[in-house]
Amino acid sequence: MCEKHGMETAPNYQQSHLLVAAVRVLEHANEKPPTMEEIGGLLQISHEVVGVVARALERHGIVKIHKTPFDTRVEVADHTALEDLPREETGAAMKEELEEFRHRSEEKQAEIEKLFGGGEHQKKKQEKQAGLDAQLKEWQKKRVLDPFAGSASADEDDEDRT
């Protein structure tokens, strides 16, 4: 059951078969259950979509998701249960879940931009650059361009540096 909406999410029959096939191929090739990123790479879909489909398949007992602190791997549990899935398009709930995920991602992105894109960092950087430019111009005014003009101003420069 989908806790938020109170309805059962039935995965798309075709996507489910593709995901199970990808899990089998990658498990055979790598000799270990694949990650969601590996499955997404093989099927050329985002790992977020793989996660949505895999969780729906796990609720139906078709796959088993193994979560560790380092990664999340998917393993086929009961491939025969794929045939019990409805054949018609039932992607409305998945589309809703994906839209919800996109909305949460956009909110997080907006928070990050608010933290770092507020302009405060840029203003401080510009102020520091302006101060350095002013110091450089002041130093250039004091500096003697003619090396044979005398050593009095060169001694002053040495004193300023210490």
Secondary structure, DSSP 8 states (H G I E B T S, - for coil): --TTT-S-----HHHHHHHHHHHHHHHHHHSS--BHHHHHHHHTS-HHHHHHHHHHHHHTTSEEEEE-SS-EEEEES-GGGGGGS-SS--THHHHHHHHHHHHHHHHHHHHHHHHHSSSHHHHHHHHHHHHHHHHHHHHHHHS-S-TTS-SHHHHHHHHHH-
